[in-house]
Amino acid sequence: MDTYDVVIVGAGPGGLASAIKAKEMGLSYAVLEKGANIFQGIIDSYPSGKKIYPTIPKGQSEPYAVPELAPNNESVEAYVANMQSCVAKNKIEVQLGQDANNLIKQQKGFKVVTNQNEYECANVVLAFGRSLPADLGVYGDATHVRRRLDNTDQFIGKTCLVIGGGNSAADIVAALSKAKRTAEDGTTVFWAHRRGPFKVDQEVARDLGEEILLGGNIRILQEAVPRLGEVDENGIYRLLIGIHDIDVDNDLRFHEGLSFPMDNVIACVGTQGPAPVFEQMGLEQITADKIDGKPRKSGKAGPKLIVLKSGFQTSTAGIYAIGAAISPAYAFVGEDGTLQRQKHTDLIYTAISDGVQAIEHIAGRMP
Ligand SMILES: Cc1cc2nc3c(=O)[nH]c(=O)nc-3n(C[C@H](O)[C@H](O)[C@H](O)COP(=O)(O)OP(=O)(O)OC[C@H]3O[C@@H](n4cnc5c(N)ncnc54)[C@H](O)[C@@H]3O)c2cc1C
C-alpha cells in the first residue's frame, strides 16, 4: 500500500487548495471526496443559480492564497464548472465516492478508512466542511444507509424506507412513489419518523397528498425508531426499525419492527457540526466557557471548539483541521499553552487560506 505524505479529506475549496499546494511543494497526496463531484458540499447546500461572492473577511487584505480558486460573482453552476477545469488543468487527482469514516493512528502515521478503501499517510488534513449527516443513533454500523436520492430508477421493484419528518424526506417519498406508480411497480414506500407529527410545508404536503390520491403506495410509520444496523446471513447490511413496543410483564417486552436492506433506505435526518466526528477521532475540544474561565450568561457551556495549534494542527500531531469544519470559531493554543477563542469566518477565502497554511506547516515538519 502507498504511504502518502498527506491525505486530504474533502474536495471543497479547502481540500483543493491543500491539494494544489501539496503538489506545488512536491508532497505526495490523496484527496478523498465522498460525493460524486468535487465541491459536492457546495453543490448540495447552495440553491441553484446562487451567485458566489468573492468575499474577503474583515481585517484581511491579502489576495486569495490560490487565486485560481477564487469565485468571481458567477453562479454556483459556473463556479463549479470553472473549478472542474482548474482541477483538470493542474492535474489534481481526486478520488470520488470515498466517504472517509474512520481514522486510525498507527505506529507511524495514520490510516484513513473509507467506504471503499484504506489510505496510509504521514499527515491528514480534515477539510470535510460542516454539513455532516446527523447520526442515526442505532446500535451497530449504519454507514451503508443512503443520505440522498440520486436516481429514482434504482429503487424500482424494491420496497424502500425513507426516514425523517421534514420537507426533504417528504419530497423523496413523493418522488419515489411517483416513479414506482409510473413504472407500474407495486412495491411500497415506507415513510418513518421517530416522532408523531411530520413537519412539512403546505406545498410539500399538497404534492404528497396528490401523490397518495393518485394511487401512490405509501405507508406512514409514526414513532418509528431506527434501532440496529446488522449484516444478515447473506452478507446484506440491514437496518432494523422499531415500530411498536409492548411491555408484556415486568421483564418481558414484545418488540415489533421492520428490517430493510440499507441500500433501500434513505435517511433525511438533517446535518450536524463536526464535533462528534472530532470526538470520535480523539481530537481535543473545549467549551468556550473553559477558555477564559468565565461562566457564560446563559449558564450553558456553549458549543465545543476544536483546539488548534499554529498551522491548524490539532492536538494530535500530523492531523490538521481547516475551513468550514472549524468555523465559526476554534480554540487557539499558543506556544506558551495559553488558549484563545479565535473567530473563523465561514468563507471560501478562509478555507483556501487554511489549506495553504496547513500544507506549508506539514512541509516544514517533513524529514
Ligand atoms: C448557502 C451558502 C452560501 C454561501 N455563499 C458563499 C459566498 O457567496 N462566498 C463565500 O466565500 N462563501 C460562501 N459560503 C461559505 C462557503 O461555501 C464555505 O466557507 C466553503 O465551502 C468551505 O469550504 P470547505 O472546503 O471547508 O468545506 P466544503 O465546501 O463544505 O467542502 C467539504 C467537502 O468535503 C466532503 N466531505 C464531507 N465529509 C466527507 C467524508 N467523510 N469523506 C470524504 N469527503 C467528505 C463534502 O462532500 C464536501 O465536498 C456559503 C455557504 C452556504 C451554505
PDBQT file of the ligand as one rigid body, heavy atoms in Angstrom, charges set to zero:
ROOT
HETATM    1  C1  LIG A 401     -25.873  28.641   1.104  1.00  0.00    +0.000 C 
HETATM    2  C2  LIG A 401     -24.447  29.076   1.267  1.00  0.00    +0.000 A 
HETATM    3  C3  LIG A 401     -23.967  30.164   0.576  1.00  0.00    +0.000 A 
HETATM    4  C4  LIG A 401     -22.619  30.570   0.693  1.00  0.00    +0.000 A 
HETATM    5  N1  LIG A 401     -22.169  31.621  -0.065  1.00  0.00    +0.000 NA
HETATM    6  C5  LIG A 401     -20.845  31.970  -0.025  1.00  0.00    +0.000 A 
HETATM    7  C6  LIG A 401     -20.328  33.022  -0.870  1.00  0.00    +0.000 A 
HETATM    8  O1  LIG A 401     -21.060  33.633  -1.652  1.00  0.00    +0.000 OA
HETATM    9  N2  LIG A 401     -18.993  33.317  -0.777  1.00  0.00    +0.000 N 
HETATM   10  C7  LIG A 401     -18.136  32.654   0.096  1.00  0.00    +0.000 A 
HETATM   11  O2  LIG A 401     -16.931  32.964   0.138  1.00  0.00    +0.000 OA
HETATM   12  N3  LIG A 401     -18.617  31.649   0.904  1.00  0.00    +0.000 NA
HETATM   13  C8  LIG A 401     -19.930  31.297   0.857  1.00  0.00    +0.000 A 
HETATM   14  N4  LIG A 401     -20.392  30.275   1.663  1.00  0.00    +0.000 N 
HETATM   15  C9  LIG A 401     -19.452  29.565   2.549  1.00  0.00    +0.000 C 
HETATM   16  C10 LIG A 401     -18.558  28.580   1.747  1.00  0.00    +0.000 C 
HETATM   17  O3  LIG A 401     -19.360  27.744   0.936  1.00  0.00    +0.000 OA
HETATM   18  C11 LIG A 401     -17.730  27.738   2.713  1.00  0.00    +0.000 C 
HETATM   19  O4  LIG A 401     -16.973  28.579   3.552  1.00  0.00    +0.000 OA
HETATM   20  C12 LIG A 401     -16.760  26.812   1.947  1.00  0.00    +0.000 C 
HETATM   21  O5  LIG A 401     -17.464  25.947   1.081  1.00  0.00    +0.000 OA
HETATM   22  C13 LIG A 401     -15.944  25.996   2.953  1.00  0.00    +0.000 C 
HETATM   23  O6  LIG A 401     -15.074  25.165   2.230  1.00  0.00    +0.000 OA
HETATM   24  P1  LIG A 401     -14.558  23.769   2.866  1.00  0.00    +0.000 P 
HETATM   25  O7  LIG A 401     -13.650  23.185   1.839  1.00  0.00    +0.000 OA
HETATM   26  O8  LIG A 401     -14.072  23.979   4.229  1.00  0.00    +0.000 OA
HETATM   27  O9  LIG A 401     -15.898  22.877   3.043  1.00  0.00    +0.000 OA
HETATM   28  P2  LIG A 401     -16.961  22.365   1.975  1.00  0.00    +0.000 P 
HETATM   29  O10 LIG A 401     -17.127  23.308   0.831  1.00  0.00    +0.000 OA
HETATM   30  O11 LIG A 401     -18.165  22.013   2.776  1.00  0.00    +0.000 OA
HETATM   31  O12 LIG A 401     -16.296  21.035   1.395  1.00  0.00    +0.000 OA
HETATM   32  C14 LIG A 401     -16.187  19.880   2.156  1.00  0.00    +0.000 C 
HETATM   33  C15 LIG A 401     -16.166  18.676   1.220  1.00  0.00    +0.000 C 
HETATM   34  O13 LIG A 401     -15.873  17.504   1.989  1.00  0.00    +0.000 OA
HETATM   35  C16 LIG A 401     -16.704  16.439   1.559  1.00  0.00    +0.000 C 
HETATM   36  N5  LIG A 401     -16.824  15.507   2.694  1.00  0.00    +0.000 N 
HETATM   37  C17 LIG A 401     -17.547  15.665   3.846  1.00  0.00    +0.000 A 
HETATM   38  N6  LIG A 401     -17.385  14.611   4.637  1.00  0.00    +0.000 NA
HETATM   39  C18 LIG A 401     -16.558  13.757   3.998  1.00  0.00    +0.000 A 
HETATM   40  C19 LIG A 401     -16.027  12.476   4.319  1.00  0.00    +0.000 A 
HETATM   41  N7  LIG A 401     -16.324  11.868   5.471  1.00  0.00    +0.000 N 
HETATM   42  N8  LIG A 401     -15.216  11.855   3.416  1.00  0.00    +0.000 NA
HETATM   43  C20 LIG A 401     -14.886  12.467   2.234  1.00  0.00    +0.000 A 
HETATM   44  N9  LIG A 401     -15.374  13.692   1.875  1.00  0.00    +0.000 NA
HETATM   45  C21 LIG A 401     -16.187  14.328   2.747  1.00  0.00    +0.000 A 
HETATM   46  C22 LIG A 401     -18.017  17.132   1.188  1.00  0.00    +0.000 C 
HETATM   47  O14 LIG A 401     -18.781  16.333   0.289  1.00  0.00    +0.000 OA
HETATM   48  C23 LIG A 401     -17.511  18.428   0.547  1.00  0.00    +0.000 C 
HETATM   49  O15 LIG A 401     -17.338  18.315  -0.852  1.00  0.00    +0.000 OA
HETATM   50  C24 LIG A 401     -21.749  29.877   1.584  1.00  0.00    +0.000 A 
HETATM   51  C25 LIG A 401     -22.231  28.782   2.303  1.00  0.00    +0.000 A 
HETATM   52  C26 LIG A 401     -23.551  28.377   2.161  1.00  0.00    +0.000 A 
HETATM   53  C27 LIG A 401     -24.051  27.178   2.942  1.00  0.00    +0.000 C 
ENDROOT
TORSDOF 0
